[in-house]
Structures are given as C-alpha cells and as structure tokens.
Amino acid sequence: MSGREGELAASPATDAHALLPRAQTLPRGPVTLFLEWFGELAIFAWRVARAAVTPPYEFSELIRQLDEIGSKSLPLVALAGAAIGVVLSLESRQSLTRFGAKSMLPAALVYSVVHEIGPIITALVVSGRVGAGIGAELASMKVTEQIDAIEASAVNPYRLLAATRILACTLMLPLLTLAADLCGLLMGWVALALAEPLSFHQFFNDGFKGSGFSDFLPPTFKTAAFGLIIGLVSCFQGMRTRGGAAGVGRAATSSVVLSSLFVILADVVLVKFIIIFFP
C-alpha cells in the first residue's frame, strides 16, 4: 500500500479522534445535567453512609454540630412557631365564627399546628438558616483547599464534615418541631384568651379531645426525614463547589433553594404514607 493510500485509510480514525474533544465539550441538556446531579448525590450519600459507620467516630464534632444546629436555631424556630400560632388563631376564629363553629377552634388550631404547620415551618426555617450556613462553610473550605488538607492528614472528610452535620440535622429537627408546636399552641391560646375568656385547661381539653399518639408522633418524626434532606443536600452542594468566592455564594444559595424544594416534595409523599399507615 502506497503512502497516499495509507493517509486515506488512516484519515477517518484521525478525524474521529479530532472530533472527540469537540464532542466532549458540547453543551449538555437539562435532563442530562439533572440525572448527573442525582447520580453524584447518590454516590456522595453512599460515601457518607459508609464513612459514618466506620470507626473512629467524631463524637466531639457531632456534639458541636448538635449545639450549632439545635440550640442556636431554637430562638428563630420558637419565634416563627409563635407567630404562626397567633396568625392561625386570629384567622381561624374569624372563619369558624362566621360558620357557627367557634367551639371547634381549639381542636382546629391543635390539628393544624401539630399535623402540618409546625413541621413544615420548622423545616423551612432550619433550611434557610442551617442549610445556607453548612453550604457556605463547606464551600469556603473547599475553595481554600482545607478539605484537601484534611484528607491529606489521613482524616476522612466525609466522616468529619458531612456525616456529623447530616446526623445532627436529622436528630435536632424533631426536637425543634416540638418547640415550634409548643410555642405555636401557647401563643394561639393567648390570642384566643385576649379575644374572649378561655382558660388554658379548657383550651387543652378541647384541643386534644379525641387525639392520640397516632395523631402526634408521625407528623413530628417525619421531620427527621426533612433534617436528613437538609443536611445531605447542603453538605453535597458545599463539598462540590468550584469557582472561588462566587462559587461559595452559589453553594449557599443552591443549598437553601434545593433543600427547601426537596422538603416540600418529601412532605407530600410522607403525608400520603401517614394517611395510609396511620388513618
């Protein structure tokens, strides 16, 4: 075979190799990016779960995160719950009085706060405060190569940084929900008592009449799933950050937006499961 024929025979392969880098740099569609994001999230969750059950355990860091996520979020959560209780009490009183069902107001208030308003408001408040904090903190550690330094010192960053924060969010969300429910019901009773005389004993008896643990425990403990979502998404967005200071801002924003979105979607699914298994 002559040299000219060899060039002609080799040209298709040469063209294919030349086009390969261009094919790799072509823009990817939103569906592809969406599936890639979920795939990377699943891999990240598996690495965190494997690191969390492997000794040594980071108990001191876990306790610090419990304080950071739980104790320091309590005032904001309590204030949000109290405000929701007052507003719900005032609005419900006006509506139920119009239909002649004012005696059902304590039960309606208890049912609304405990079943849905308290858990979802707590999750959204925590996702705004804690999600942004976790995303920004881990993103700044990523862009300043602190995470690489931790890994170089033979410490697993998934165990030290991610697992402790995710576990702290999962454990503290039900407790914060209890605080929000308590403040919401207490301030709801105060708003009712200011409008007309109503003792707390009567409010408590009328509100919880006919209610059992099946009405109280599932809505409260579903917030553990909300905490898992907030911690996982925030840590993932922070530890995959690129692009310097601008990347830190994007990580904080995306942590809040995505965790709030997934909390709302998870609430739809969990409410359906609660209705099926706890009718």
Order of alpha helices (4+ residues) and beta strands (2+ residues): alpha-alpha-alpha-alpha-alpha-alpha-alpha-alpha-alpha-alpha-alpha-alpha-alpha
